[in-house]
Amino acid sequence: SAYGMFTYGPVVDGDFVPSQPGQLLLHGQFDKSLRVMVGHNADEGLLFTSPFISNNSAFNQYITNSFPTSASNGAADYIENVLYPPVFDGSQNYTNQIARAALVSSEFVFTCNTNYLDRAYNNQTYAYFFTVPPALHGQDIPYTYYNGPSASVLNASVAIALQEYITSFAEFGRPVGPPGIPHFNMYGTNASVVNLNLSTITEQMDTTANARCLWWQKALYI
């Protein structure tokens, strides 16, 4: 497999997997009786991104390898020049080619899925954003299962708050933190998420509430 990718994985077979999950959510083909709480990390894609993507040609190769039909249907050009243009001044949330590719991986594979769920359930969901540096994929797990001092947990208060949010949601359908911890508001029309940072817990607008996630959900790269 190419760096960060997998030879085997779930595929759409029209039966057990009738369509891409994002498309099923987009078209209302899911169980609407559930209550949903979702979360994602700030840098989900870096671990799955090749460190050898150093120029536009290498980025193009990464895109066409990841989405084999994208070169012929124009999707590759759209991804490279509209969604993730080669602009490295920080305005696109990246300053180099690796971070550019990591954002593609992050949004396509991980973070946009949370936005699909939020919108599918009419924004009547709860969402959190884990940003404790470096906030790579999986680094929220030691916080989720915190059980005493750990080198992987830099702030025990954040870990306990996350656990309280999750367990109260599982029990009551609404996340509630320990005393002194900010209120966990519903996602709502403002796309509100709780930001779990190294030293603070705040509320902000969801970074996945963007045009890129709307495009990915349509699966136009197929």
N, C-alpha and C positions, 0 to 999 in steps of 0.2 A: 504493500500500500504506500501511497505518497505520505510524506511527513504529516502527522496529525490526523490522518484519515484511517479508515477501517475497511478491510476486505469484505467482512460480513456484517450485516445489519438488517433491520426491518425494511421491507420493501412493499410497495403497493402491489397487491395481487388481485385487487378487485373483489376479494371475498373476505378473508380475515382482516386485511387492511384495505378497505374500500377506496381510500384516497389519502392524500397528504393530510396529516392532522390539522394543519392550519386551514386547509380548504374545507374540511369537515366543520370546523368551528365557524368559518366564514359563512357557510351555507346552512347553519342551524342544525347540523346532523350530529347531535350529541345530547347527553342526558342533562336536561335543564333544571332538574330538581336539586342539584348539588349546591353547596356553598363553597366558595373558593378563596384560598389564601395562597399567594404565589410569592416567590422571591428570586432575585438573581444577583450576581456579583458584578463588581465594576469592570473586571477584566477577564471575562470568561474565555476568551478566545486565544490568549497568548500561548498557553501550553500546547495548543494544537496548530501552531503557526510555525512554518519553517524559518529558521534564522538566516536562510540564504536568499530571502526575497529582498534584494537590494536595489532594484531599479524597475522601471515600468515594464520591461520585457519579462522579467521574472514574475511580476505581479500578474501580467496577462497570462502567463503560463499557469500560474496558480488558479486563476479563474477558469480557464478553459479545461484544466484537469478536473477541477471540482464540479464543473457543470458542462459536461461534454457537448451538449447541443447548443450551448449559449453562443458559440462563434457563428453558427449558421443562422440562428434566428434573431440575431442582433442584441441578445441579452447581455453578452459579454461587454460590448461597447457601452451599453447603458450603465452597467455595473461600474465599469472603470472610469467613465467620464461624467456621469451624472450623479449616481449614488455615492461613489467613493472616488472623487476626482483626485488627480495628482497635485493637490494643493497642501503644502506642509507647513503652513503658518499657524497651525493650531485651530483655525476656524472650523475644520472638519472633525475635530476631536482626535487628530493624530498629527505627528510631526515627522514621521519617517515611514518608509515602505513597510516595515515589519508591523508597526502599529496599525497601518492602513489595512493590511491583510488580516491582522488579529481582530479588527473591528468587523470585518466581513464575517469571519468565523464566529465571532461572538454573537452577532445579531442573527445570522442565518440559522445557526445550530441551537443557540441557547436563549438569548434574551428576548427576541421578538416573540417567542412562544408565550411568554408571560403576558405580553400585550394582547396577543390573540385571545387568550383566556379572559382577560379583563373585559375586552370589548364584547366577546361572545356572551358574557353574563351581564351585559348592559351596564358595565362599570360598577356593578353592585358586588364588588370583590374587595379583598384586602391584599396589599402588595408591599413588600419591603425590598430595600436596595442595600446590599452588604458592601461597604466601601472601606473596611479596615485594610490598610495597605499590606501587600500589594493587591489584595482582593482577587486572586486568581481563582479559577474554577476549583471548587471543592474546599476552599479555605474557610468556608462558613461551617463545615461539618464539625470541627472541634468545638465551635461555639454552640452548635445545636445540641451536641451530646456532652457538654461541659459537666465535669463531675469532680472539680477540684483543680488546684494549680496545675498548669500545663504550659510548656514552652510555646505551644501553638496558639494559646489564647493570650492576647496582649492586654485585654481589658475584661475582667470577670463580670463587671456590671453589664456590659453589652451582651455577654453570653447569657447571663441570667434573664435579662430583658427579652432576648430572642426566645429563650425557652418558655418564658411566661406567655409571650404572645402566641406561640405555637400551641401550647397545651390548653390555654384558655379558649382558643379558637376551636380546637378539637372537641372540647367539652361543651362550649356554649354557642359556637358558631360566630363568635366575635372576639378578636384578640384584645386582651387587656394586659397591660404591663404592671409591674410592681409599683408601690407608692413612689411618687416622685419622677416616674418615667412618663414621657410625653404620651398623650392620647393617640391611639392608632385609628385614624379616620378611614372611612371607606374610600376606595379609589375615586369614584365619582367622576363628574364631567371635567374636573381639573386634573385628572390623571395623577392623583396624589399618592405618593409612596413614603414610607418611613425609611429614612436613611440611617443605617447603623454604622457609625464611623468609629474611629479609634477612641475618641474622647467624648463624643456627643451623640445624641439621638435626636434627629430633626425631621422635619417634613419638607418634601420638595416635589417638583413635577417629575414624573416618570421619564427617564431618558429614552425609553423605547416608544414613547408616544410620538413617533416621527414618520416622515414619508417613506423612509427606507423599509420600515417594518410593514407598512401598508403594501409596498411593492412585493416584498418577499412572500407575503401571504397569498398572493395571487398565483404563485408558482409559474411565472412567465419565463423562467429560466429552463423549463423542461422542453 
